[in-house]
Amino acid sequence: MEYYQKEQFRFGFSDSIISPGVKYIIFATGLVFALQTISGSKLIALFGLHPIDVYSKFRIWQLMTYMVLHGDFIHILLNMLILWMFGCEVERNWGTYDFLKYYLICGVGAGIFHILFHLTSEIPVVGASGAIYGILLAFAMLFPDRPIIMFPFFISLKAKYWAMIFAAIALIFGLVGGQNGVAHFAHLGGMLVGFIYLKLSGKASLFGLDFIKRKKGDWEFHKIINKRRKLLELRQTIDIILDKINEVGYENLSEKEKRILKSASSILANENSD
């Protein structure tokens, strides 16, 4: 008898219309699932991710083929539903080619990550969960403040917080071995590889850091504006003092006015040198 790992999910709604890349993945995965139903466990035996076989028998193809295999109808339904919910908007932002490349990179990375923690395991892993977690991360990095309702919690949180929660769950359960039959390190690996890829490629910023950069830019802009405003006010004050000198002479200036002229000379000298 063959065994497989089954990933579980919690998901939220989106109004996305299906995009080409998402449609290709769903079609290919559905076709393979139909073949699975006909052939039984034969496809899983050859194309599921068997950690020990990948490096001992050089079945490298399993790092890609395991993503289109699934354990049962609920498994594939949830995976493809989440892909549709979050993947369409990601694809619309990047384009189909970059989206499919990212999906594959996350899936392969998730498989490698799983193998690193299960080197001697002969239990095959199937499912697109690692790649899906990568898509969730990409969505959160592109739309960090988008409110998402995740079931069965029935609470709305920003996408960036859900991504953090799912990453923490995958890490904790992976370490303590919770939820038998769930490839937690594959989930975590998909997110980690996706994060590294996105940061290196510059496709998305981390959970709203672009907002911080914009705020910093705004602060710098206002700083420049305030500096120019103060210089303008200083020049106006100096003009008034110079007019007074022409009328009554320097010796009749107040001590405050003399101090202003002295400090203004150094300020304006520095400004002209800049």
C-alpha positions as CSV (number, residue, x, y, z in Angstrom):
1,M,0.0,0.0,0.0
2,E,1.2,3.5,-0.8
3,Y,0.9,6.4,1.6
4,Y,0.9,10.1,1.0
5,Q,1.0,13.3,2.9
6,K,-2.2,15.3,2.9
7,E,-2.0,19.1,3.3
8,Q,-4.9,21.0,5.0
9,F,-5.9,24.6,4.5
10,R,-7.9,27.5,5.7
11,F,-8.9,30.0,3.1
12,G,-10.6,33.3,2.3
13,F,-12.7,34.8,-0.4
14,S,-11.6,36.9,-3.4
15,D,-13.5,38.3,-6.3
16,S,-10.8,37.4,-8.8
17,I,-11.7,36.2,-12.3
18,I,-9.7,33.2,-13.4
19,S,-6.4,34.2,-15.1
20,P,-4.6,32.2,-17.8
21,G,-1.8,30.8,-15.7
22,V,-4.2,29.7,-12.9
23,K,-6.4,28.2,-15.5
24,Y,-3.5,26.1,-16.9
25,I,-2.5,24.8,-13.5
26,I,-6.1,23.9,-12.6
27,F,-6.6,22.1,-15.9
28,A,-3.4,20.2,-15.7
29,T,-3.9,19.3,-12.1
30,G,-7.5,18.2,-12.7
31,L,-6.4,16.1,-15.7
32,V,-3.7,14.3,-13.6
33,F,-6.2,13.7,-10.8
34,A,-8.5,12.0,-13.3
35,L,-5.7,9.8,-14.4
36,Q,-4.9,9.1,-10.7
37,T,-8.5,8.0,-10.2
38,I,-8.2,5.5,-13.0
39,S,-4.7,4.2,-12.3
40,G,-5.0,4.1,-8.5
41,S,-1.6,4.4,-6.6
42,K,0.6,3.8,-9.7
43,L,1.1,7.5,-10.5
44,I,1.9,8.3,-6.8
45,A,4.5,5.5,-6.7
46,L,6.3,6.9,-9.7
47,F,5.7,10.7,-9.5
48,G,4.9,11.4,-5.9
49,L,7.8,12.9,-3.9
50,H,9.6,10.1,-2.1
51,P,12.5,11.9,-0.2
52,I,14.8,8.9,-0.1
53,D,14.3,8.1,-3.8
54,V,15.0,11.7,-5.0
55,Y,18.7,11.5,-4.0
56,S,19.3,7.7,-3.8
57,K,17.7,6.8,-7.1
58,F,18.0,10.3,-8.7
59,R,14.3,10.7,-9.3
60,I,14.7,14.4,-9.6
61,W,11.5,14.8,-11.6
62,Q,9.5,14.1,-8.5
63,L,10.3,17.6,-7.2
64,M,8.0,18.9,-9.9
65,T,5.5,16.1,-10.6
66,Y,4.4,15.7,-7.0
67,M,2.7,19.1,-7.3
68,V,0.0,17.9,-9.7
69,L,-0.8,14.8,-7.7
70,H,-3.4,14.9,-4.8
71,G,-4.7,12.5,-2.2
72,D,-8.4,12.9,-2.7
73,F,-11.1,15.2,-4.2
74,I,-11.2,17.5,-1.1
75,H,-7.4,17.9,-1.2
76,I,-7.4,19.0,-4.8
77,L,-10.5,21.1,-4.4
78,L,-9.1,23.1,-1.6
79,N,-5.7,23.6,-3.2
80,M,-7.2,24.8,-6.5
81,L,-9.8,26.9,-4.8
82,I,-7.1,28.8,-2.9
83,L,-4.9,29.1,-6.0
84,W,-7.9,30.7,-7.8
85,M,-8.7,33.0,-4.8
86,F,-5.2,34.4,-4.5
87,G,-3.2,33.5,-7.6
88,C,-5.3,35.4,-10.1
89,E,-4.4,38.8,-8.7
90,V,-0.7,37.9,-8.3
91,E,-0.7,36.8,-11.9
92,R,-2.3,40.0,-13.1
93,N,0.4,42.0,-11.4
94,W,3.3,39.9,-12.8
95,G,2.1,38.4,-16.0
96,T,1.6,34.7,-16.8
97,Y,5.2,33.7,-17.4
98,D,6.6,35.2,-14.2
99,F,3.6,33.8,-12.2
100,L,4.1,30.2,-13.5
101,K,7.8,30.4,-12.9
102,Y,7.3,31.6,-9.4
103,Y,4.7,28.8,-8.8
104,L,7.2,26.2,-10.0
105,I,10.1,27.6,-8.0
106,C,8.0,27.6,-4.8
107,G,6.8,24.0,-5.4
108,V,10.3,22.7,-6.1
109,G,11.7,24.7,-3.1
110,A,9.0,23.2,-0.9
111,G,9.9,19.7,-2.0
112,I,13.6,20.3,-1.3
113,F,12.8,21.8,2.1
114,H,10.7,18.7,2.9
115,I,13.4,16.3,1.9
116,L,16.0,18.1,4.1
117,F,13.9,17.3,7.2
118,H,12.8,13.8,6.0
119,L,16.0,12.3,4.4
120,T,15.2,8.7,5.1
121,S,11.4,8.9,4.6
122,E,9.8,6.5,2.1
123,I,6.4,8.0,2.5
124,P,5.5,10.0,-0.7
125,V,4.3,13.5,-0.5
126,V,1.7,14.8,-3.0
127,G,0.0,18.1,-3.5
128,A,0.6,21.7,-4.5
129,S,0.5,23.0,-1.0
130,G,4.1,24.3,-0.9
131,A,3.5,26.3,-4.1
132,I,0.1,27.5,-2.8
133,Y,1.8,28.8,0.4
134,G,4.2,30.6,-1.8
135,I,1.3,32.2,-3.6
136,L,-0.3,33.2,-0.3
137,L,3.0,34.9,0.6
138,A,3.2,36.7,-2.7
139,F,-0.3,38.0,-2.3
140,A,0.5,39.2,1.2
141,M,3.6,41.0,0.0
142,L,1.8,42.6,-2.9
143,F,-1.3,43.5,-0.9
144,P,-0.2,43.6,2.7
145,D,-3.2,45.6,4.0
146,R,-5.9,43.7,2.1
147,P,-8.5,42.4,4.6
148,I,-9.0,38.7,4.3
149,I,-11.6,36.5,6.0
150,M,-10.2,33.0,6.8
151,F,-12.5,30.1,7.6
152,P,-13.4,28.6,10.0
153,F,-12.2,31.5,12.1
154,F,-14.6,34.0,10.7
155,I,-12.3,36.9,11.5
156,S,-10.9,39.5,9.1
157,L,-7.2,40.2,9.3
158,K,-4.9,42.0,6.9
159,A,-3.2,39.6,4.4
160,K,0.3,40.2,5.9
161,Y,-0.9,39.0,9.3
162,W,-2.4,35.9,7.9
163,A,0.8,35.1,6.1
164,M,2.7,35.5,9.4
165,I,0.2,33.3,11.2
166,F,0.4,30.5,8.6
167,A,4.2,30.6,8.6
168,A,4.3,30.4,12.4
169,I,1.8,27.4,12.3
170,A,3.9,25.6,9.7
171,L,7.1,26.1,11.7
172,I,5.6,25.1,15.1
173,F,3.8,22.1,13.8
174,G,6.8,21.1,11.8
175,L,9.0,21.2,14.9
176,V,6.6,19.5,17.3
177,G,5.2,17.0,14.7
178,G,1.6,18.1,15.0
179,Q,-1.2,17.2,12.6
180,N,-0.2,13.8,11.2
181,G,-0.3,13.6,7.4
182,V,0.5,17.3,6.8
183,A,3.8,18.3,5.3
184,H,4.4,21.3,7.4
185,F,8.0,21.8,6.4
186,A,6.9,21.7,2.7
187,H,4.5,24.6,3.5
188,L,7.2,26.5,5.3
189,G,9.7,25.8,2.5
190,G,7.3,27.1,-0.2
191,M,6.9,30.4,1.7
192,L,10.6,30.7,2.5
193,V,11.8,30.0,-1.0
194,G,9.1,32.4,-2.3
195,F,10.2,35.1,0.1
196,I,13.9,34.8,-1.0
197,Y,13.0,34.8,-4.6
198,L,10.8,37.9,-4.3
199,K,13.3,39.8,-2.3
200,L,16.1,38.9,-4.8
201,S,14.0,39.7,-7.8
202,G,12.5,42.8,-6.4
203,K,9.0,41.8,-7.4
204,A,7.5,42.7,-4.1
205,S,8.4,44.4,-0.8
206,L,8.1,42.8,2.6
207,F,4.7,43.3,4.2
208,G,4.3,47.1,3.6
209,L,8.0,48.1,3.8
210,D,7.2,50.0,0.6
211,F,4.8,52.1,2.7
212,I,7.6,52.9,5.1
213,K,9.8,53.9,2.2
214,R,7.1,56.2,0.9
215,K,6.7,57.7,4.3
216,K,10.4,58.2,4.5
217,G,10.4,59.9,1.1
218,D,7.5,62.1,2.2
219,W,9.4,63.0,5.4
220,E,12.5,64.0,3.4
221,F,10.4,66.1,1.0
222,H,8.7,67.9,3.9
223,K,12.1,68.4,5.5
224,I,13.4,70.1,2.3
225,I,10.3,72.2,2.0
226,N,10.6,73.4,5.7
227,K,14.2,74.2,5.2
228,R,13.4,76.4,2.1
229,R,10.6,78.1,4.0
230,K,12.9,78.9,6.9
231,L,15.5,80.3,4.5
232,L,12.9,82.4,2.8
233,E,11.7,83.8,6.2
234,L,15.3,84.5,7.2
235,R,16.0,86.4,3.9
236,Q,12.9,88.5,4.5
237,T,14.1,89.2,8.0
238,I,17.5,90.2,6.8
239,D,16.0,92.5,4.2
240,I,14.1,94.3,6.9
241,I,17.3,94.7,9.0
242,L,19.3,95.9,6.0
243,D,16.6,98.5,5.3
244,K,16.9,99.6,8.9
245,I,20.7,99.9,8.6
246,N,20.3,102.1,5.5
247,E,17.9,104.4,7.6
248,V,19.6,104.6,11.0
249,G,22.9,102.8,10.7
250,Y,24.3,99.5,12.0
251,E,25.1,100.9,15.5
252,N,21.4,101.6,16.1
253,L,20.4,97.9,15.6
254,S,19.3,96.0,18.6
255,E,21.4,93.2,20.0
256,K,18.9,90.6,18.7
257,E,19.1,92.1,15.2
258,K,22.9,92.0,15.2
259,R,22.8,88.3,16.3
260,I,20.4,87.5,13.5
261,L,22.8,89.1,10.9
262,K,25.8,87.2,12.3
263,S,24.1,83.8,12.3
264,A,22.4,84.5,9.0
265,S,25.8,85.1,7.3
266,S,27.0,81.6,8.2
267,I,23.7,79.9,7.3
268,L,23.5,81.6,3.9
269,A,27.2,80.9,3.2
270,N,26.6,77.1,3.9
271,E,23.5,77.2,1.7
272,N,25.4,78.8,-1.2
273,S,28.2,76.2,-0.9
274,D,25.6,73.4,-1.1
